Amino acid sequence: MYPNLLGQKAYHHLTDEAMGKIINVGRHSYREKIKSGNFSISECRAFCKYFNKSFDYLFATEEEIENKQKGA
């Protein structure tokens, strides 16, 4: 759903459990949130702070990334 967020997860070698801890939820809840794309504002902020990345970068959708690459 959010390729840049998942990319940061992979780059930092984080597990689903570790990602959940960043936003104070369990592994299962994190997986559900990734599937649905339903993160709260405070969870988004926690990821942005942890990875030191902007919201626009971390939560860009695949479509937004493709459009940016095409120069649209």
mmCIF file as Biopython writes it, N, C-alpha, C and O atoms, coordinates in Angstrom:
data_model
#
loop_
_atom_site.group_PDB
_atom_site.id
_atom_site.type_symbol
_atom_site.label_atom_id
_atom_site.label_alt_id
_atom_site.label_comp_id
_atom_site.label_asym_id
_atom_site.label_entity_id
_atom_site.label_seq_id
_atom_site.pdbx_PDB_ins_code
_atom_site.Cartn_x
_atom_site.Cartn_y
_atom_site.Cartn_z
_atom_site.occupancy
_atom_site.B_iso_or_equiv
_atom_site.auth_seq_id
_atom_site.auth_asym_id
_atom_site.pdbx_PDB_model_num
ATOM 1   N N  . MET A ? 1  ? 0.829  -1.200 0.000   1.0 0.0 1  A 1 
ATOM 2   C CA . MET A ? 1  ? 0.000  0.000  0.000   1.0 0.0 1  A 1 
ATOM 3   C C  . MET A ? 1  ? 0.867  1.256  0.000   1.0 0.0 1  A 1 
ATOM 4   O O  . MET A ? 1  ? 0.624  2.175  -0.782  1.0 0.0 1  A 1 
ATOM 5   N N  . TYR A ? 2  ? 1.862  1.302  0.857   1.0 0.0 2  A 1 
ATOM 6   C CA . TYR A ? 2  ? 2.765  2.448  0.930   1.0 0.0 2  A 1 
ATOM 7   C C  . TYR A ? 2  ? 4.194  1.950  0.674   1.0 0.0 2  A 1 
ATOM 8   O O  . TYR A ? 2  ? 4.898  1.579  1.613   1.0 0.0 2  A 1 
ATOM 9   N N  . PRO A ? 3  ? 4.613  1.940  -0.573  1.0 0.0 3  A 1 
ATOM 10  C CA . PRO A ? 3  ? 5.917  1.353  -0.894  1.0 0.0 3  A 1 
ATOM 11  C C  . PRO A ? 3  ? 7.102  2.009  -0.188  1.0 0.0 3  A 1 
ATOM 12  O O  . PRO A ? 3  ? 8.064  1.322  0.156   1.0 0.0 3  A 1 
ATOM 13  N N  . ASN A ? 4  ? 7.053  3.313  0.032   1.0 0.0 4  A 1 
ATOM 14  C CA . ASN A ? 4  ? 8.184  3.970  0.700   1.0 0.0 4  A 1 
ATOM 15  C C  . ASN A ? 4  ? 8.256  3.588  2.174   1.0 0.0 4  A 1 
ATOM 16  O O  . ASN A ? 4  ? 9.348  3.429  2.719   1.0 0.0 4  A 1 
ATOM 17  N N  . LEU A ? 5  ? 7.119  3.443  2.815   1.0 0.0 5  A 1 
ATOM 18  C CA . LEU A ? 5  ? 7.106  2.999  4.213   1.0 0.0 5  A 1 
ATOM 19  C C  . LEU A ? 5  ? 7.655  1.582  4.300   1.0 0.0 5  A 1 
ATOM 20  O O  . LEU A ? 5  ? 8.470  1.277  5.171   1.0 0.0 5  A 1 
ATOM 21  N N  . LEU A ? 6  ? 7.206  0.721  3.398   1.0 0.0 6  A 1 
ATOM 22  C CA . LEU A ? 6  ? 7.696  -0.654 3.393   1.0 0.0 6  A 1 
ATOM 23  C C  . LEU A ? 6  ? 9.174  -0.708 3.014   1.0 0.0 6  A 1 
ATOM 24  O O  . LEU A ? 6  ? 9.911  -1.571 3.491   1.0 0.0 6  A 1 
ATOM 25  N N  . GLY A ? 7  ? 9.598  0.205  2.165   1.0 0.0 7  A 1 
ATOM 26  C CA . GLY A ? 7  ? 11.010 0.286  1.816   1.0 0.0 7  A 1 
ATOM 27  C C  . GLY A ? 7  ? 11.869 0.663  3.012   1.0 0.0 7  A 1 
ATOM 28  O O  . GLY A ? 7  ? 12.951 0.108  3.205   1.0 0.0 7  A 1 
ATOM 29  N N  . GLN A ? 8  ? 11.395 1.595  3.808   1.0 0.0 8  A 1 
ATOM 30  C CA . GLN A ? 8  ? 12.127 1.984  5.019   1.0 0.0 8  A 1 
ATOM 31  C C  . GLN A ? 8  ? 12.181 0.823  6.011   1.0 0.0 8  A 1 
ATOM 32  O O  . GLN A ? 8  ? 13.195 0.603  6.674   1.0 0.0 8  A 1 
ATOM 33  N N  . LYS A ? 9  ? 11.087 0.096  6.100   1.0 0.0 9  A 1 
ATOM 34  C CA . LYS A ? 9  ? 11.039 -1.097 6.965   1.0 0.0 9  A 1 
ATOM 35  C C  . LYS A ? 9  ? 12.127 -2.073 6.539   1.0 0.0 9  A 1 
ATOM 36  O O  . LYS A ? 9  ? 12.873 -2.578 7.377   1.0 0.0 9  A 1 
ATOM 37  N N  . ALA A ? 10 ? 12.219 -2.338 5.243   1.0 0.0 10 A 1 
ATOM 38  C CA . ALA A ? 10 ? 13.218 -3.274 4.731   1.0 0.0 10 A 1 
ATOM 39  C C  . ALA A ? 10 ? 14.639 -2.727 4.904   1.0 0.0 10 A 1 
ATOM 40  O O  . ALA A ? 10 ? 15.541 -3.455 5.320   1.0 0.0 10 A 1 
ATOM 41  N N  . TYR A ? 11 ? 14.831 -1.460 4.589   1.0 0.0 11 A 1 
ATOM 42  C CA . TYR A ? 11 ? 16.155 -0.839 4.681   1.0 0.0 11 A 1 
ATOM 43  C C  . TYR A ? 11 ? 16.712 -0.937 6.102   1.0 0.0 11 A 1 
ATOM 44  O O  . TYR A ? 11 ? 17.905 -1.166 6.302   1.0 0.0 11 A 1 
ATOM 45  N N  . HIS A ? 12 ? 15.835 -0.761 7.075   1.0 0.0 12 A 1 
ATOM 46  C CA . HIS A ? 12 ? 16.259 -0.793 8.481   1.0 0.0 12 A 1 
ATOM 47  C C  . HIS A ? 12 ? 16.145 -2.187 9.092   1.0 0.0 12 A 1 
ATOM 48  O O  . HIS A ? 12 ? 16.369 -2.362 10.290  1.0 0.0 12 A 1 
ATOM 49  N N  . HIS A ? 13 ? 15.799 -3.175 8.276   1.0 0.0 13 A 1 
ATOM 50  C CA . HIS A ? 13 ? 15.688 -4.575 8.721   1.0 0.0 13 A 1 
ATOM 51  C C  . HIS A ? 13 ? 14.736 -4.731 9.904   1.0 0.0 13 A 1 
ATOM 52  O O  . HIS A ? 13 ? 15.043 -5.417 10.878  1.0 0.0 13 A 1 
ATOM 53  N N  . LEU A ? 14 ? 13.579 -4.082 9.802   1.0 0.0 14 A 1 
ATOM 54  C CA . LEU A ? 14 ? 12.600 -4.133 10.884  1.0 0.0 14 A 1 
ATOM 55  C C  . LEU A ? 14 ? 11.556 -5.215 10.620  1.0 0.0 14 A 1 
ATOM 56  O O  . LEU A ? 14 ? 11.159 -5.446 9.478   1.0 0.0 14 A 1 
ATOM 57  N N  . THR A ? 15 ? 11.128 -5.861 11.672  1.0 0.0 15 A 1 
ATOM 58  C CA . THR A ? 15 ? 10.071 -6.864 11.584  1.0 0.0 15 A 1 
ATOM 59  C C  . THR A ? 15 ? 8.718  -6.173 11.728  1.0 0.0 15 A 1 
ATOM 60  O O  . THR A ? 15 ? 8.646  -4.995 12.079  1.0 0.0 15 A 1 
ATOM 61  N N  . ASP A ? 16 ? 7.655  -6.911 11.456  1.0 0.0 16 A 1 
ATOM 62  C CA . ASP A ? 16 ? 6.316  -6.373 11.678  1.0 0.0 16 A 1 
ATOM 63  C C  . ASP A ? 16 ? 6.126  -6.020 13.151  1.0 0.0 16 A 1 
ATOM 64  O O  . ASP A ? 16 ? 5.476  -5.027 13.478  1.0 0.0 16 A 1 
ATOM 65  N N  . GLU A ? 17 ? 6.686  -6.821 14.022  1.0 0.0 17 A 1 
ATOM 66  C CA . GLU A ? 17 ? 6.587  -6.548 15.460  1.0 0.0 17 A 1 
ATOM 67  C C  . GLU A ? 17 ? 7.268  -5.219 15.807  1.0 0.0 17 A 1 
ATOM 68  O O  . GLU A ? 17 ? 6.727  -4.421 16.573  1.0 0.0 17 A 1 
ATOM 69  N N  . ALA A ? 18 ? 8.455  -4.988 15.240  1.0 0.0 18 A 1 
ATOM 70  C CA . ALA A ? 18 ? 9.177  -3.735 15.497  1.0 0.0 18 A 1 
ATOM 71  C C  . ALA A ? 18 ? 8.406  -2.545 14.945  1.0 0.0 18 A 1 
ATOM 72  O O  . ALA A ? 18 ? 8.347  -1.493 15.581  1.0 0.0 18 A 1 
ATOM 73  N N  . MET A ? 19 ? 7.815  -2.704 13.764  1.0 0.0 19 A 1 
ATOM 74  C CA . MET A ? 19 ? 7.014  -1.619 13.187  1.0 0.0 19 A 1 
ATOM 75  C C  . MET A ? 19 ? 5.818  -1.317 14.079  1.0 0.0 19 A 1 
ATOM 76  O O  . MET A ? 19 ? 5.472  -0.154 14.285  1.0 0.0 19 A 1 
ATOM 77  N N  . GLY A ? 20 ? 5.194  -2.345 14.600  1.0 0.0 20 A 1 
ATOM 78  C CA . GLY A ? 20 ? 4.082  -2.152 15.524  1.0 0.0 20 A 1 
ATOM 79  C C  . GLY A ? 20 ? 4.495  -1.405 16.776  1.0 0.0 20 A 1 
ATOM 80  O O  . GLY A ? 20 ? 3.763  -0.545 17.266  1.0 0.0 20 A 1 
ATOM 81  N N  . LYS A ? 21 ? 5.665  -1.733 17.290  1.0 0.0 21 A 1 
ATOM 82  C CA . LYS A ? 21 ? 6.150  -1.060 18.506  1.0 0.0 21 A 1 
ATOM 83  C C  . LYS A ? 21 ? 6.349  0.431  18.275  1.0 0.0 21 A 1 
ATOM 84  O O  . LYS A ? 21 ? 6.123  1.238  19.176  1.0 0.0 21 A 1 
ATOM 85  N N  . ILE A ? 22 ? 6.771  0.797  17.070  1.0 0.0 22 A 1 
ATOM 86  C CA . ILE A ? 22 ? 6.975  2.218  16.759  1.0 0.0 22 A 1 
ATOM 87  C C  . ILE A ? 22 ? 5.671  2.990  16.942  1.0 0.0 22 A 1 
ATOM 88  O O  . ILE A ? 22 ? 5.678  4.137  17.388  1.0 0.0 22 A 1 
ATOM 89  N N  . ILE A ? 23 ? 4.553  2.351  16.594  1.0 0.0 23 A 1 
ATOM 90  C CA . ILE A ? 23 ? 3.247  3.029  16.682  1.0 0.0 23 A 1 
ATOM 91  C C  . ILE A ? 23 ? 2.399  2.497  17.840  1.0 0.0 23 A 1 
ATOM 92  O O  . ILE A ? 23 ? 1.203  2.776  17.920  1.0 0.0 23 A 1 
ATOM 93  N N  . ASN A ? 24 ? 3.024  1.733  18.730  1.0 0.0 24 A 1 
ATOM 94  C CA . ASN A ? 24 ? 2.364  1.224  19.942  1.0 0.0 24 A 1 
ATOM 95  C C  . ASN A ? 24 ? 1.174  0.310  19.668  1.0 0.0 24 A 1 
ATOM 96  O O  . ASN A ? 24 ? 0.132  0.407  20.316  1.0 0.0 24 A 1 
ATOM 97  N N  . VAL A ? 25 ? 1.353  -0.579 18.693  1.0 0.0 25 A 1 
ATOM 98  C CA . VAL A ? 25 ? 0.354  -1.628 18.445  1.0 0.0 25 A 1 
ATOM 99  C C  . VAL A ? 25 ? 1.102  -2.955 18.291  1.0 0.0 25 A 1 
ATOM 100 O O  . VAL A ? 25 ? 2.322  -2.977 18.134  1.0 0.0 25 A 1 
ATOM 101 N N  . GLY A ? 26 ? 0.368  -4.031 18.337  1.0 0.0 26 A 1 
ATOM 102 C CA . GLY A ? 26 ? 0.961  -5.348 18.160  1.0 0.0 26 A 1 
ATOM 103 C C  . GLY A ? 26 ? 1.213  -5.663 16.693  1.0 0.0 26 A 1 
ATOM 104 O O  . GLY A ? 26 ? 0.799  -4.926 15.798  1.0 0.0 26 A 1 
ATOM 105 N N  . ARG A ? 27 ? 1.897  -6.769 16.472  1.0 0.0 27 A 1 
ATOM 106 C CA . ARG A ? 27 ? 2.242  -7.210 15.120  1.0 0.0 27 A 1 
ATOM 107 C C  . ARG A ? 27 ? 0.997  -7.405 14.258  1.0 0.0 27 A 1 
ATOM 108 O O  . ARG A ? 27 ? 0.953  -6.959 13.111  1.0 0.0 27 A 1 
ATOM 109 N N  . HIS A ? 28 ? 0.006  -8.062 14.804  1.0 0.0 28 A 1 
ATOM 110 C CA . HIS A ? 28 ? -1.226 -8.328 14.049  1.0 0.0 28 A 1 
ATOM 111 C C  . HIS A ? 28 ? -1.922 -7.014 13.663  1.0 0.0 28 A 1 
ATOM 112 O O  . HIS A ? 28 ? -2.366 -6.852 12.526  1.0 0.0 28 A 1 
ATOM 113 N N  . SER A ? 29 ? -2.013 -6.089 14.609  1.0 0.0 29 A 1 
ATOM 114 C CA . SER A ? 29 ? -2.652 -4.799 14.325  1.0 0.0 29 A 1 
ATOM 115 C C  . SER A ? 29 ? -1.882 -4.026 13.261  1.0 0.0 29 A 1 
ATOM 116 O O  . SER A ? 29 ? -2.479 -3.392 12.391  1.0 0.0 29 A 1 
ATOM 117 N N  . TYR A ? 30 ? -0.561 -4.081 13.336  1.0 0.0 30 A 1 
ATOM 118 C CA . TYR A ? 30 ? 0.251  -3.412 12.316  1.0 0.0 30 A 1 
ATOM 119 C C  . TYR A ? 30 ? -0.050 -3.999 10.937  1.0 0.0 30 A 1 
ATOM 120 O O  . TYR A ? 30 ? -0.226 -3.257 9.970   1.0 0.0 30 A 1 
ATOM 121 N N  . ARG A ? 31 ? -0.111 -5.320 10.844  1.0 0.0 31 A 1 
ATOM 122 C CA . ARG A ? 31 ? -0.385 -5.972 9.557   1.0 0.0 31 A 1 
ATOM 123 C C  . ARG A ? 31 ? -1.752 -5.558 9.012   1.0 0.0 31 A 1 
ATOM 124 O O  . ARG A ? 31 ? -1.899 -5.325 7.812   1.0 0.0 31 A 1 
ATOM 125 N N  . GLU A ? 32 ? -2.741 -5.468 9.885   1.0 0.0 32 A 1 
ATOM 126 C CA . GLU A ? 32 ? -4.077 -5.043 9.450   1.0 0.0 32 A 1 
ATOM 127 C C  . GLU A ? 32 ? -4.050 -3.598 8.946   1.0 0.0 32 A 1 
ATOM 128 O O  . GLU A ? 32 ? -4.698 -3.262 7.955   1.0 0.0 32 A 1 
ATOM 129 N N  . LYS A ? 33 ? -3.299 -2.761 9.637   1.0 0.0 33 A 1 
ATOM 130 C CA . LYS A ? 33 ? -3.211 -1.355 9.235   1.0 0.0 33 A 1 
ATOM 131 C C  . LYS A ? 33 ? -2.498 -1.210 7.894   1.0 0.0 33 A 1 
ATOM 132 O O  . LYS A ? 33 ? -2.883 -0.371 7.080   1.0 0.0 33 A 1 
ATOM 133 N N  . ILE A ? 34 ? -1.477 -2.007 7.656   1.0 0.0 34 A 1 
ATOM 134 C CA . ILE A ? 34 ? -0.771 -1.969 6.372   1.0 0.0 34 A 1 
ATOM 135 C C  . ILE A ? 34 ? -1.709 -2.405 5.254   1.0 0.0 34 A 1 
ATOM 136 O O  . ILE A ? 34 ? -1.724 -1.798 4.184   1.0 0.0 34 A 1 
ATOM 137 N N  . LYS A ? 35 ? -2.483 -3.444 5.495   1.0 0.0 35 A 1 
ATOM 138 C CA . LYS A ? 35 ? -3.421 -3.933 4.476   1.0 0.0 35 A 1 
ATOM 139 C C  . LYS A ? 35 ? -4.486 -2.894 4.148   1.0 0.0 35 A 1 
ATOM 140 O O  . LYS A ? 35 ? -4.816 -2.673 2.983   1.0 0.0 35 A 1 
ATOM 141 N N  . SER A ? 36 ? -5.018 -2.260 5.186   1.0 0.0 36 A 1 
ATOM 142 C CA . SER A ? 36 ? -6.116 -1.304 4.992   1.0 0.0 36 A 1 
ATOM 143 C C  . SER A ? 36 ? -5.624 0.101  4.674   1.0 0.0 36 A 1 
ATOM 144 O O  . SER A ? 36 ? -6.359 0.899  4.093   1.0 0.0 36 A 1 
ATOM 145 N N  . GLY A ? 37 ? -4.394 0.406  5.049   1.0 0.0 37 A 1 
ATOM 146 C CA . GLY A ? 37 ? -3.874 1.756  4.874   1.0 0.0 37 A 1 
ATOM 147 C C  . GLY A ? 37 ? -4.452 2.720  5.887   1.0 0.0 37 A 1 
ATOM 148 O O  . GLY A ? 37 ? -4.387 3.936  5.703   1.0 0.0 37 A 1 
ATOM 149 N N  . ASN A ? 38 ? -5.012 2.189  6.942   1.0 0.0 38 A 1 
ATOM 150 C CA . ASN A ? 38 ? -5.737 2.986  7.927   1.0 0.0 38 A 1 
ATOM 151 C C  . ASN A ? 38 ? -4.867 3.277  9.152   1.0 0.0 38 A 1 
ATOM 152 O O  . ASN A ? 38 ? -5.004 2.632  10.192  1.0 0.0 38 A 1 
ATOM 153 N N  . PHE A ? 39 ? -3.974 4.253  9.012   1.0 0.0 39 A 1 
ATOM 154 C CA . PHE A ? 39 ? -3.143 4.687  10.133  1.0 0.0 39 A 1 
ATOM 155 C C  . PHE A ? 39 ? -3.713 5.981  10.694  1.0 0.0 39 A 1 
ATOM 156 O O  . PHE A ? 39 ? -4.217 6.823  9.951   1.0 0.0 39 A 1 
ATOM 157 N N  . SER A ? 40 ? -3.630 6.131  12.011  1.0 0.0 40 A 1 
ATOM 158 C CA . SER A ? 40 ? -4.075 7.375  12.636  1.0 0.0 40 A 1 
ATOM 159 C C  . SER A ? 40 ? -3.016 8.457  12.414  1.0 0.0 40 A 1 
ATOM 160 O O  . SER A ? 40 ? -1.887 8.168  12.020  1.0 0.0 40 A 1 
ATOM 161 N N  . ILE A ? 41 ? -3.395 9.677  12.669  1.0 0.0 41 A 1 
ATOM 162 C CA . ILE A ? 41 ? -2.451 10.789 12.530  1.0 0.0 41 A 1 
ATOM 163 C C  . ILE A ? 41 ? -1.251 10.591 13.448  1.0 0.0 41 A 1 
ATOM 164 O O  . ILE A ? 41 ? -0.113 10.817 13.037  1.0 0.0 41 A 1 
ATOM 165 N N  . SER A ? 42 ? -1.491 10.176 14.665  1.0 0.0 42 A 1 
ATOM 166 C CA . SER A ? 42 ? -0.375 9.987  15.600  1.0 0.0 42 A 1 
ATOM 167 C C  . SER A ? 42 ? 0.539  8.847  15.159  1.0 0.0 42 A 1 
ATOM 168 O O  . SER A ? 42 ? 1.747  8.905  15.386  1.0 0.0 42 A 1 
ATOM 169 N N  . GLU A ? 43 ? -0.018 7.818  14.536  1.0 0.0 43 A 1 
ATOM 170 C CA . GLU A ? 43 ? 0.810  6.725  14.027  1.0 0.0 43 A 1 
ATOM 171 C C  . GLU A ? 43 ? 1.663  7.195  12.852  1.0 0.0 43 A 1 
ATOM 172 O O  . GLU A ? 43 ? 2.838  6.841  12.752  1.0 0.0 43 A 1 
ATOM 173 N N  . CYS A ? 44 ? 1.079  7.981  11.975  1.0 0.0 44 A 1 
ATOM 174 C CA . CYS A ? 44 ? 1.840  8.550  10.856  1.0 0.0 44 A 1 
ATOM 175 C C  . CYS A ? 44 ? 2.976  9.414  11.367  1.0 0.0 44 A 1 
ATOM 176 O O  . CYS A ? 44 ? 4.100  9.337  10.872  1.0 0.0 44 A 1 
ATOM 177 N N  . ARG A ? 45 ? 2.680  10.230 12.349  1.0 0.0 45 A 1 
ATOM 178 C CA . ARG A ? 45 ? 3.719  11.095 12.927  1.0 0.0 45 A 1 
ATOM 179 C C  . ARG A ? 45 ? 4.839  10.265 13.541  1.0 0.0 45 A 1 
ATOM 180 O O  . ARG A ? 45 ? 6.014  10.604 13.405  1.0 0.0 45 A 1 
ATOM 181 N N  . ALA A ? 46 ? 4.473  9.178  14.218  1.0 0.0 46 A 1 
ATOM 182 C CA . ALA A ? 46 ? 5.481  8.321  14.853  1.0 0.0 46 A 1 
ATOM 183 C C  . ALA A ? 46 ? 6.420  7.726  13.801  1.0 0.0 46 A 1 
ATOM 184 O O  . ALA A ? 46 ? 7.634  7.692  14.003  1.0 0.0 46 A 1 
ATOM 185 N N  . PHE A ? 47 ? 5.868  7.260  12.687  1.0 0.0 47 A 1 
ATOM 186 C CA . PHE A ? 47 ? 6.710  6.727  11.617  1.0 0.0 47 A 1 
ATOM 187 C C  . PHE A ? 47 ? 7.588  7.820  11.017  1.0 0.0 47 A 1 
ATOM 188 O O  . PHE A ? 47 ? 8.775  7.600  10.777  1.0 0.0 47 A 1 
ATOM 189 N N  . CYS A ? 48 ? 7.019  8.987  10.776  1.0 0.0 48 A 1 
ATOM 190 C CA . CYS A ? 48 ? 7.796  10.091 10.208  1.0 0.0 48 A 1 
ATOM 191 C C  . CYS A ? 48 ? 8.963  10.462 11.119  1.0 0.0 48 A 1 
ATOM 192 O O  . CYS A ? 48 ? 10.080 10.688 10.654  1.0 0.0 48 A 1 
ATOM 193 N N  . LYS A ? 49 ? 8.698  10.520 12.389  1.0 0.0 49 A 1 
ATOM 194 C CA . LYS A ? 49 ? 9.746  10.860 13.354  1.0 0.0 49 A 1 
ATOM 195 C C  . LYS A ? 49 ? 10.805 9.754  13.412  1.0 0.0 49 A 1 
ATOM 196 O O  . LYS A ? 49 ? 12.002 10.039 13.396  1.0 0.0 49 A 1 
ATOM 197 N N  . TYR A ? 50 ? 10.368 8.511  13.479  1.0 0.0 50 A 1 
ATOM 198 C CA . TYR A ? 50 ? 11.305 7.392  13.584  1.0 0.0 50 A 1 
ATOM 199 C C  . TYR A ? 50 ? 12.237 7.330  12.378  1.0 0.0 50 A 1 
ATOM 200 O O  . TYR A ? 50 ? 13.449 7.175  12.532  1.0 0.0 50 A 1 
ATOM 201 N N  . PHE A ? 51 ? 11.672 7.452  11.183  1.0 0.0 51 A 1 
ATOM 202 C CA . PHE A ? 51 ? 12.463 7.338  9.962   1.0 0.0 51 A 1 
ATOM 203 C C  . PHE A ? 51 ? 13.045 8.672  9.497   1.0 0.0 51 A 1 
ATOM 204 O O  . PHE A ? 51 ? 13.826 8.713  8.547   1.0 0.0 51 A 1 
ATOM 205 N N  . ASN A ? 52 ? 12.666 9.761  10.166  1.0 0.0 52 A 1 
ATOM 206 C CA . ASN A ? 52 ? 13.117 11.106 9.800   1.0 0.0 52 A 1 
ATOM 207 C C  . ASN A ? 52 ? 12.800 11.405 8.329   1.0 0.0 52 A 1 
ATOM 208 O O  . ASN A ? 52 ? 13.646 11.885 7.575   1.0 0.0 52 A 1 
ATOM 209 N N  . LYS A ? 53 ? 11.567 11.108 7.955   1.0 0.0 53 A 1 
ATOM 210 C CA . LYS A ? 53 ? 11.080 11.328 6.593   1.0 0.0 53 A 1 
ATOM 211 C C  . LYS A ? 53 ? 9.768  12.095 6.653   1.0 0.0 53 A 1 
ATOM 212 O O  . LYS A ? 53 ? 9.067  12.068 7.665   1.0 0.0 53 A 1 
ATOM 213 N N  . SER A ? 54 ? 9.445  12.771 5.570   1.0 0.0 54 A 1 
ATOM 214 C CA . SER A ? 54 ? 8.198  13.533 5.519   1.0 0.0 54 A 1 
ATOM 215 C C  . SER A ? 54 ? 7.001  12.600 5.333   1.0 0.0 54 A 1 
ATOM 216 O O  . SER A ? 54 ? 7.137  11.469 4.867   1.0 0.0 54 A 1 
ATOM 217 N N  . PHE A ? 55 ? 5.844  13.101 5.704   1.0 0.0 55 A 1 
ATOM 218 C CA . PHE A ? 55 ? 4.604  12.365 5.491   1.0 0.0 55 A 1 
ATOM 219 C C  . PHE A ? 55 ? 4.409  12.086 4.005   1.0 0.0 55 A 1 
ATOM 220 O O  . PHE A ? 55 ? 4.077  10.968 3.613   1.0 0.0 55 A 1 
ATOM 221 N N  . ASP A ? 56 ? 4.619  13.121 3.174   1.0 0.0 56 A 1 
ATOM 222 C CA . ASP A ? 56 ? 4.420  12.967 1.727   1.0 0.0 56 A 1 
ATOM 223 C C  . ASP A ? 56 ? 5.288  11.863 1.150   1.0 0.0 56 A 1 
ATOM 224 O O  . ASP A ? 56 ? 4.870  11.163 0.227   1.0 0.0 56 A 1 
ATOM 225 N N  . TYR A ? 57 ? 6.480  11.700 1.679   1.0 0.0 57 A 1 
ATOM 226 C CA . TYR A ? 57 ? 7.364  10.645 1.197   1.0 0.0 57 A 1 
ATOM 227 C C  . TYR A ? 57 ? 6.906  9.275  1.708   1.0 0.0 57 A 1 
ATOM 228 O O  . TYR A ? 57 ? 6.674  8.363  0.915   1.0 0.0 57 A 1 
ATOM 229 N N  . LEU A ? 58 ? 6.778  9.133  3.015   1.0 0.0 58 A 1 
ATOM 230 C CA . LEU A ? 58 ? 6.469  7.819  3.591   1.0 0.0 58 A 1 
ATOM 231 C C  . LEU A ? 58 ? 5.121  7.273  3.153   1.0 0.0 58 A 1 
ATOM 232 O O  . LEU A ? 58 ? 4.980  6.068  2.944   1.0 0.0 58 A 1 
ATOM 233 N N  . PHE A ? 59 ? 4.135  8.139  3.011   1.0 0.0 59 A 1 
ATOM 234 C CA . PHE A ? 59 ? 2.783  7.671  2.751   1.0 0.0 59 A 1 
ATOM 235 C C  . PHE A ? 59 ? 2.312  7.943  1.324   1.0 0.0 59 A 1 
ATOM 236 O O  . PHE A ? 59 ? 1.112  7.982  1.053   1.0 0.0 59 A 1 
ATOM 237 N N  . ALA A ? 60 ? 3.267  8.130  0.419   1.0 0.0 60 A 1 
ATOM 238 C CA . ALA A ? 60 ? 2.922  8.246  -0.998  1.0 0.0 60 A 1 
ATOM 239 C C  . ALA A ? 60 ? 2.400  6.898  -1.478  1.0 0.0 60 A 1 
ATOM 240 O O  . ALA A ? 60 ? 2.941  5.852  -1.120  1.0 0.0 60 A 1 
ATOM 241 N N  . THR A ? 61 ? 1.364  6.927  -2.276  1.0 0.0 61 A 1 
ATOM 242 C CA . THR A ? 61 ? 0.815  5.694  -2.838  1.0 0.0 61 A 1 
ATOM 243 C C  . THR A ? 61 ? 1.616  5.305  -4.078  1.0 0.0 61 A 1 
ATOM 244 O O  . THR A ? 61 ? 2.389  6.105  -4.606  1.0 0.0 61 A 1 
ATOM 245 N N  . GLU A ? 62 ? 1.423  4.083  -4.529  1.0 0.0 62 A 1 
ATOM 246 C CA . GLU A ? 62 ? 2.099  3.624  -5.736  1.0 0.0 62 A 1 
ATOM 247 C C  . GLU A ? 62 ? 1.751  4.521  -6.924  1.0 0.0 62 A 1 
ATOM 248 O O  . GLU A ? 62 ? 2.614  4.839  -7.742  1.0 0.0 62 A 1 
ATOM 249 N N  . GLU A ? 63 ? 0.493  4.922  -7.013  1.0 0.0 63 A 1 
ATOM 250 C CA . GLU A ? 63 ? 0.048  5.796  -8.108  1.0 0.0 63 A 1 
ATOM 251 C C  . GLU A ? 63 ? 0.770  7.136  -8.058  1.0 0.0 63 A 1 
ATOM 252 O O  . GLU A ? 63 ? 1.220  7.638  -9.088  1.0 0.0 63 A 1 
ATOM 253 N N  . GLU A ? 64 ? 0.883  7.719  -6.863  1.0 0.0 64 A 1 
ATOM 254 C CA . GLU A ? 64 ? 1.571  9.008  -6.724  1.0 0.0 64 A 1 
ATOM 255 C C  . GLU A ? 64 ? 3.036  8.896  -7.124  1.0 0.0 64 A 1 
ATOM 256 O O  . GLU A ? 64 ? 3.577  9.795  -7.766  1.0 0.0 64 A 1 
ATOM 257 N N  . ILE A ? 65 ? 3.672  7.807  -6.749  1.0 0.0 65 A 1 
ATOM 258 C CA . ILE A ? 65 ? 5.082  7.593  -7.084  1.0 0.0 65 A 1 
ATOM 259 C C  . ILE A ? 65 ? 5.251  7.448  -8.590  1.0 0.0 65 A 1 
ATOM 260 O O  . ILE A ? 65 ? 6.158  8.033  -9.182  1.0 0.0 65 A 1 
ATOM 261 N N  . GLU A ? 66 ? 4.362  6.658  -9.209  1.0 0.0 66 A 1 
ATOM 262 C CA . GLU A ? 66 ? 4.423  6.482  -10.670 1.0 0.0 66 A 1 
ATOM 263 C C  . GLU A ? 66 ? 4.215  7.812  -11.392 1.0 0.0 66 A 1 
ATOM 264 O O  . GLU A ? 66 ? 4.931  8.121  -12.344 1.0 0.0 66 A 1 
ATOM 265 N N  . ASN A ? 67 ? 3.249  8.589  -10.944 1.0 0.0 67 A 1 
ATOM 266 C CA . ASN A ? 67 ? 2.985  9.886  -11.577 1.0 0.0 67 A 1 
ATOM 267 C C  . ASN A ? 67 ? 4.185  10.818 -11.447 1.0 0.0 67 A 1 
ATOM 268 O O  . ASN A ? 67 ? 4.514  11.546 -12.384 1.0 0.0 67 A 1 
ATOM 269 N N  . LYS A ? 68 ? 4.830  10.797 -10.304 1.0 0.0 68 A 1 
ATOM 270 C CA . LYS A ? 68 ? 5.993  11.643 -10.089 1.0 0.0 68 A 1 
ATOM 271 C C  . LYS A ? 68 ? 7.144  11.216 -11.001 1.0 0.0 68 A 1 
ATOM 272 O O  . LYS A ? 68 ? 7.862  12.056 -11.543 1.0 0.0 68 A 1 
ATOM 273 N N  . GLN A ? 69 ? 7.310  9.902  -11.164 1.0 0.0 69 A 1 
ATOM 274 C CA . GLN A ? 69 ? 8.373  9.390  -12.022 1.0 0.0 69 A 1 
ATOM 275 C C  . GLN A ? 69 ? 8.120  9.748  -13.488 1.0 0.0 69 A 1 
ATOM 276 O O  . GLN A ? 69 ? 9.062  9.963  -14.251 1.0 0.0 69 A 1 
ATOM 277 N N  . LYS A ? 70 ? 6.855  9.811  -13.871 1.0 0.0 70 A 1 
ATOM 278 C CA . LYS A ? 70 ? 6.496  10.164 -15.248 1.0 0.0 70 A 1 
ATOM 279 C C  . LYS A ? 70 ? 6.553  11.669 -15.476 1.0 0.0 70 A 1 
ATOM 280 O O  . LYS A ? 70 ? 6.478  12.140 -16.611 1.0 0.0 70 A 1 
ATOM 281 N N  . GLY A ? 71 ? 6.687  12.417 -14.384 1.0 0.0 71 A 1 
ATOM 282 C CA . GLY A ? 71 ? 6.736  13.873 -14.493 1.0 0.0 71 A 1 
ATOM 283 C C  . GLY A ? 71 ? 5.367  14.515 -14.539 1.0 0.0 71 A 1 
ATOM 284 O O  . GLY A ? 71 ? 5.233  15.667 -14.951 1.0 0.0 71 A 1 
ATOM 285 N N  . ALA A ? 72 ? 4.345  13.778 -14.121 1.0 0.0 72 A 1 
ATOM 286 C CA . ALA A ? 72 ? 2.974  14.306 -14.154 1.0 0.0 72 A 1 
ATOM 287 C C  . ALA A ? 72 ? 2.705  15.177 -12.958 1.0 0.0 72 A 1 
ATOM 288 O O  . ALA A ? 72 ? 1.603  15.708 -12.817 1.0 0.0 72 A 1 
#
